[in-house]
């Protein structure tokens, strides 16, 4: 998940910085009613950003456009920041108003949290007759789904282990495990990858930007009713 900061810049010369150490891409979201100029900068030593070894950062309008180092209008922008320690947005001139600036850095698609609203879903589906239980979460343009938690349940204990998968798009397997046989009636929490202690909102299974995600429980057999629950986050 992204590291993110937001602030309204109200005074000429005001700076908003964000650490990008260990991150690969950064997003910028500019909103508000204002007249002036914002400039983008990058630092590679954690100190200098207006002069070497830092300097002006060329950003691209999202989703596409010509690179630029300043803006005098609201918009969404992004840049690759491999090896950079922080980026900064400077309110270099201000005639009126106050631009609201958001900066987000990440190694996955969540750098777009600087300007795209996140979407969360709680999904649940029952399937009877011992059949496959498959739930498809539709793709969202320019966003990647994350399954943060998942659980399965059975109306009767399955006689054999039951495969559970999380698929990226139509068929690419991101996560695969087996629910133990004789799992008691009730719910079994699927052991998804845990979050990084430094970023509690991380963890789970992340898909590819622009792809759907499927939670699939193989047929438990017999007349067993199965339930699949998932906590999904897009962003």
LOKE-117706 format. One record per residue (C-alpha): residue number from 1; x, y, z; residue in three letters. Coordinates in steps of 0.25 Angstrom, whole numbers. Example, Ala and Ser with C-alpha at 12.3 -4.5 7.8 and 13.67 -1.06 7.14 Angstrom:
2
{k = 1, px = 49, py = -18, pz = 31, r = Ala}
{k = 2, px = 55, py = -4, pz = 29, r = Ser}
//
This chain:
235
{k = 1, px = 0, py = 0, pz = 0, r = Unk}
{k = 2, px = 4, py = 14, pz = -3, r = Unk}
{k = 3, px = 11, py = 24, pz = 7, r = Unk}
{k = 4, px = 3, py = 37, pz = 5, r = Unk}
{k = 5, px = 2, py = 51, pz = 10, r = Unk}
{k = 6, px = -8, py = 62, pz = 7, r = Unk}
{k = 7, px = -7, py = 77, pz = 10, r = Unk}
{k = 8, px = -13, py = 90, pz = 5, r = Unk}
{k = 9, px = -2, py = 100, pz = 2, r = Unk}
{k = 10, px = -5, py = 114, pz = 6, r = Unk}
{k = 11, px = 8, py = 122, pz = 5, r = Unk}
{k = 12, px = 17, py = 124, pz = -6, r = Unk}
{k = 13, px = 29, py = 116, pz = -4, r = Unk}
{k = 14, px = 22, py = 105, pz = 4, r = Unk}
{k = 15, px = 27, py = 91, pz = 2, r = Unk}
{k = 16, px = 21, py = 78, pz = 3, r = Unk}
{k = 17, px = 30, py = 66, pz = 4, r = Unk}
{k = 18, px = 29, py = 51, pz = 4, r = Unk}
{k = 19, px = 39, py = 40, pz = 6, r = Unk}
{k = 20, px = 40, py = 31, pz = -6, r = Unk}
{k = 21, px = 52, py = 22, pz = -1, r = Unk}
{k = 22, px = 49, py = 8, pz = -6, r = Unk}
{k = 23, px = 38, py = 12, pz = -14, r = Unk}
{k = 24, px = 37, py = 11, pz = -29, r = Unk}
{k = 25, px = 27, py = 21, pz = -34, r = Unk}
{k = 26, px = 20, py = 33, pz = -28, r = Unk}
{k = 27, px = 6, py = 40, pz = -31, r = Unk}
{k = 28, px = 2, py = 54, pz = -30, r = Unk}
{k = 29, px = -12, py = 60, pz = -29, r = Unk}
{k = 30, px = -15, py = 75, pz = -30, r = Unk}
{k = 31, px = -28, py = 80, pz = -27, r = Unk}
{k = 32, px = -35, py = 93, pz = -21, r = Unk}
{k = 33, px = -37, py = 107, pz = -26, r = Unk}
{k = 34, px = -24, py = 115, pz = -28, r = Unk}
{k = 35, px = -16, py = 123, pz = -37, r = Unk}
{k = 36, px = -1, py = 121, pz = -37, r = Unk}
{k = 37, px = 10, py = 111, pz = -40, r = Unk}
{k = 38, px = 14, py = 98, pz = -34, r = Unk}
{k = 39, px = 28, py = 92, pz = -36, r = Unk}
{k = 40, px = 32, py = 77, pz = -35, r = Unk}
{k = 41, px = 46, py = 73, pz = -29, r = Unk}
{k = 42, px = 53, py = 60, pz = -25, r = Unk}
{k = 43, px = 65, py = 57, pz = -15, r = Unk}
{k = 44, px = 75, py = 46, pz = -16, r = Unk}
{k = 45, px = 82, py = 49, pz = -3, r = Unk}
{k = 46, px = 70, py = 53, pz = 6, r = Unk}
{k = 47, px = 75, py = 67, pz = 7, r = Unk}
{k = 48, px = 76, py = 74, pz = -6, r = Unk}
{k = 49, px = 65, py = 76, pz = -15, r = Unk}
{k = 50, px = 66, py = 90, pz = -22, r = Unk}
{k = 51, px = 81, py = 87, pz = -26, r = Unk}
{k = 52, px = 90, py = 75, pz = -29, r = Unk}
{k = 53, px = 89, py = 64, pz = -25, r = Unk}
{k = 54, px = 74, py = 67, pz = -26, r = Unk}
{k = 55, px = 66, py = 76, pz = -35, r = Unk}
{k = 56, px = 54, py = 78, pz = -44, r = Unk}
{k = 57, px = 46, py = 65, pz = -45, r = Unk}
{k = 58, px = 39, py = 62, pz = -59, r = Unk}
{k = 59, px = 25, py = 57, pz = -56, r = Unk}
{k = 60, px = 15, py = 51, pz = -66, r = Unk}
{k = 61, px = 0, py = 55, pz = -67, r = Unk}
{k = 62, px = -8, py = 43, pz = -63, r = Unk}
{k = 63, px = -12, py = 34, pz = -70, r = Unk}
{k = 64, px = -3, py = 40, pz = -82, r = Unk}
{k = 65, px = 3, py = 53, pz = -87, r = Unk}
{k = 66, px = 15, py = 61, pz = -89, r = Unk}
{k = 67, px = 25, py = 62, pz = -77, r = Unk}
{k = 68, px = 26, py = 75, pz = -69, r = Unk}
{k = 69, px = 33, py = 80, pz = -57, r = Unk}
{k = 70, px = 22, py = 90, pz = -53, r = Unk}
{k = 71, px = 7, py = 92, pz = -53, r = Unk}
{k = 72, px = -2, py = 104, pz = -52, r = Unk}
{k = 73, px = -15, py = 96, pz = -52, r = Unk}
{k = 74, px = -21, py = 84, pz = -45, r = Unk}
{k = 75, px = -18, py = 70, pz = -50, r = Unk}
{k = 76, px = -12, py = 57, pz = -47, r = Unk}
{k = 77, px = 2, py = 53, pz = -50, r = Unk}
{k = 78, px = 12, py = 42, pz = -47, r = Unk}
{k = 79, px = 27, py = 39, pz = -48, r = Unk}
{k = 80, px = 37, py = 28, pz = -46, r = Unk}
{k = 81, px = 46, py = 30, pz = -34, r = Unk}
{k = 82, px = 55, py = 18, pz = -33, r = Unk}
{k = 83, px = 67, py = 22, pz = -24, r = Unk}
{k = 84, px = 61, py = 35, pz = -20, r = Unk}
{k = 85, px = 59, py = 38, pz = -5, r = Unk}
{k = 86, px = 48, py = 48, pz = -5, r = Unk}
{k = 87, px = 40, py = 56, pz = -15, r = Unk}
{k = 88, px = 35, py = 70, pz = -12, r = Unk}
{k = 89, px = 24, py = 80, pz = -18, r = Unk}
{k = 90, px = 27, py = 94, pz = -16, r = Unk}
{k = 91, px = 17, py = 106, pz = -17, r = Unk}
{k = 92, px = 27, py = 115, pz = -25, r = Unk}
{k = 93, px = 17, py = 126, pz = -28, r = Unk}
{k = 94, px = 3, py = 129, pz = -22, r = Unk}
{k = 95, px = -7, py = 140, pz = -27, r = Unk}
{k = 96, px = -19, py = 135, pz = -20, r = Unk}
{k = 97, px = -26, py = 123, pz = -13, r = Unk}
{k = 98, px = -19, py = 110, pz = -8, r = Unk}
{k = 99, px = -16, py = 97, pz = -16, r = Unk}
{k = 100, px = -18, py = 84, pz = -9, r = Unk}
{k = 101, px = -7, py = 75, pz = -12, r = Unk}
{k = 102, px = -6, py = 60, pz = -10, r = Unk}
{k = 103, px = 6, py = 51, pz = -12, r = Unk}
{k = 104, px = 6, py = 36, pz = -11, r = Unk}
{k = 105, px = 18, py = 26, pz = -13, r = Unk}
{k = 106, px = 17, py = 11, pz = -15, r = Unk}
{k = 107, px = 23, py = -1, pz = -22, r = Unk}
{k = 108, px = 9, py = -6, pz = -26, r = Unk}
{k = 109, px = -2, py = 2, pz = -33, r = Unk}
{k = 110, px = -7, py = 9, pz = -20, r = Unk}
{k = 111, px = 2, py = 21, pz = -23, r = Unk}
{k = 112, px = -11, py = 25, pz = -31, r = Unk}
{k = 113, px = -17, py = 27, pz = -17, r = Unk}
{k = 114, px = -12, py = 42, pz = -18, r = Unk}
{k = 115, px = -24, py = 44, pz = -28, r = Unk}
{k = 116, px = -33, py = 32, pz = -30, r = Unk}
{k = 117, px = -43, py = 28, pz = -19, r = Unk}
{k = 118, px = -41, py = 15, pz = -13, r = Unk}
{k = 119, px = -52, py = 4, pz = -15, r = Unk}
{k = 120, px = -55, py = -6, pz = -4, r = Unk}
{k = 121, px = -64, py = -18, pz = -5, r = Unk}
{k = 122, px = -69, py = -29, pz = 5, r = Unk}
{k = 123, px = -73, py = -41, pz = -4, r = Unk}
{k = 124, px = -80, py = -54, pz = 0, r = Unk}
{k = 125, px = -86, py = -65, pz = -8, r = Unk}
{k = 126, px = -92, py = -79, pz = -5, r = Unk}
{k = 127, px = -92, py = -90, pz = -14, r = Unk}
{k = 128, px = -100, py = -103, pz = -12, r = Unk}
{k = 129, px = -99, py = -117, pz = -17, r = Unk}
{k = 130, px = -84, py = -119, pz = -14, r = Unk}
{k = 131, px = -81, py = -110, pz = -26, r = Unk}
{k = 132, px = -69, py = -101, pz = -29, r = Unk}
{k = 133, px = -71, py = -87, pz = -22, r = Unk}
{k = 134, px = -65, py = -76, pz = -31, r = Unk}
{k = 135, px = -66, py = -61, pz = -29, r = Unk}
{k = 136, px = -61, py = -51, pz = -40, r = Unk}
{k = 137, px = -59, py = -37, pz = -36, r = Unk}
{k = 138, px = -59, py = -28, pz = -48, r = Unk}
{k = 139, px = -47, py = -21, pz = -53, r = Unk}
{k = 140, px = -46, py = -6, pz = -50, r = Unk}
{k = 141, px = -38, py = 2, pz = -60, r = Unk}
{k = 142, px = -24, py = 7, pz = -55, r = Unk}
{k = 143, px = -26, py = 0, pz = -41, r = Unk}
{k = 144, px = -22, py = -13, pz = -35, r = Unk}
{k = 145, px = -30, py = -22, pz = -26, r = Unk}
{k = 146, px = -25, py = -26, pz = -13, r = Unk}
{k = 147, px = -31, py = -38, pz = -5, r = Unk}
{k = 148, px = -28, py = -34, pz = 9, r = Unk}
{k = 149, px = -35, py = -46, pz = 16, r = Unk}
{k = 150, px = -43, py = -58, pz = 12, r = Unk}
{k = 151, px = -51, py = -69, pz = 19, r = Unk}
{k = 152, px = -58, py = -81, pz = 15, r = Unk}
{k = 153, px = -69, py = -89, pz = 21, r = Unk}
{k = 154, px = -76, py = -103, pz = 19, r = Unk}
{k = 155, px = -90, py = -108, pz = 23, r = Unk}
{k = 156, px = -83, py = -121, pz = 26, r = Unk}
{k = 157, px = -68, py = -125, pz = 28, r = Unk}
{k = 158, px = -62, py = -128, pz = 14, r = Unk}
{k = 159, px = -57, py = -143, pz = 13, r = Unk}
{k = 160, px = -44, py = -138, pz = 6, r = Unk}
{k = 161, px = -36, py = -125, pz = 5, r = Unk}
{k = 162, px = -42, py = -114, pz = -3, r = Unk}
{k = 163, px = -33, py = -105, pz = -12, r = Unk}
{k = 164, px = -35, py = -90, pz = -11, r = Unk}
{k = 165, px = -29, py = -81, pz = -21, r = Unk}
{k = 166, px = -28, py = -66, pz = -24, r = Unk}
{k = 167, px = -27, py = -63, pz = -38, r = Unk}
{k = 168, px = -22, py = -50, pz = -46, r = Unk}
{k = 169, px = -30, py = -48, pz = -58, r = Unk}
{k = 170, px = -35, py = -60, pz = -65, r = Unk}
{k = 171, px = -26, py = -71, pz = -61, r = Unk}
{k = 172, px = -13, py = -66, pz = -54, r = Unk}
{k = 173, px = -11, py = -72, pz = -40, r = Unk}
{k = 174, px = -7, py = -62, pz = -30, r = Unk}
{k = 175, px = -10, py = -71, pz = -17, r = Unk}
{k = 176, px = -12, py = -86, pz = -15, r = Unk}
{k = 177, px = -15, py = -94, pz = -3, r = Unk}
{k = 178, px = -23, py = -106, pz = 2, r = Unk}
{k = 179, px = -34, py = -105, pz = 13, r = Unk}
{k = 180, px = -32, py = -117, pz = 22, r = Unk}
{k = 181, px = -42, py = -128, pz = 21, r = Unk}
{k = 182, px = -51, py = -130, pz = 33, r = Unk}
{k = 183, px = -51, py = -115, pz = 35, r = Unk}
{k = 184, px = -63, py = -113, pz = 44, r = Unk}
{k = 185, px = -76, py = -107, pz = 41, r = Unk}
{k = 186, px = -74, py = -91, pz = 42, r = Unk}
{k = 187, px = -63, py = -83, pz = 36, r = Unk}
{k = 188, px = -48, py = -85, pz = 33, r = Unk}
{k = 189, px = -39, py = -73, pz = 31, r = Unk}
{k = 190, px = -30, py = -74, pz = 19, r = Unk}
{k = 191, px = -16, py = -72, pz = 23, r = Unk}
{k = 192, px = -13, py = -60, pz = 13, r = Unk}
{k = 193, px = 1, py = -53, pz = 14, r = Unk}
{k = 194, px = 1, py = -45, pz = 27, r = Unk}
{k = 195, px = 3, py = -30, pz = 26, r = Unk}
{k = 196, px = 17, py = -23, pz = 28, r = Unk}
{k = 197, px = 17, py = -18, pz = 43, r = Unk}
{k = 198, px = 22, py = -5, pz = 38, r = Unk}
{k = 199, px = 10, py = -3, pz = 29, r = Unk}
{k = 200, px = -2, py = -10, pz = 35, r = Unk}
{k = 201, px = -11, py = -7, pz = 23, r = Unk}
{k = 202, px = -2, py = -16, pz = 14, r = Unk}
{k = 203, px = -3, py = -31, pz = 14, r = Unk}
{k = 204, px = -13, py = -40, pz = 6, r = Unk}
{k = 205, px = -11, py = -43, pz = -9, r = Unk}
{k = 206, px = -10, py = -32, pz = -19, r = Unk}
{k = 207, px = -14, py = -34, pz = -34, r = Unk}
{k = 208, px = -10, py = -26, pz = -47, r = Unk}
{k = 209, px = -14, py = -12, pz = -50, r = Unk}
{k = 210, px = -27, py = -13, pz = -59, r = Unk}
{k = 211, px = -29, py = -28, pz = -56, r = Unk}
{k = 212, px = -41, py = -35, pz = -50, r = Unk}
{k = 213, px = -39, py = -44, pz = -38, r = Unk}
{k = 214, px = -46, py = -57, pz = -35, r = Unk}
{k = 215, px = -47, py = -65, pz = -22, r = Unk}
{k = 216, px = -49, py = -80, pz = -25, r = Unk}
{k = 217, px = -52, py = -91, pz = -16, r = Unk}
{k = 218, px = -52, py = -105, pz = -22, r = Unk}
{k = 219, px = -64, py = -114, pz = -21, r = Unk}
{k = 220, px = -65, py = -120, pz = -7, r = Unk}
{k = 221, px = -73, py = -132, pz = -12, r = Unk}
{k = 222, px = -86, py = -138, pz = -8, r = Unk}
{k = 223, px = -97, py = -129, pz = -5, r = Unk}
{k = 224, px = -88, py = -119, pz = 4, r = Unk}
{k = 225, px = -92, py = -105, pz = 3, r = Unk}
{k = 226, px = -80, py = -96, pz = 2, r = Unk}
{k = 227, px = -78, py = -81, pz = 6, r = Unk}
{k = 228, px = -67, py = -72, pz = 1, r = Unk}
{k = 229, px = -65, py = -58, pz = 8, r = Unk}
{k = 230, px = -54, py = -48, pz = 3, r = Unk}
{k = 231, px = -50, py = -34, pz = 8, r = Unk}
{k = 232, px = -46, py = -27, pz = -5, r = Unk}
{k = 233, px = -39, py = -13, pz = -7, r = Unk}
{k = 234, px = -37, py = -6, pz = -20, r = Unk}
{k = 235, px = -25, py = 3, pz = -18, r = Unk}
//
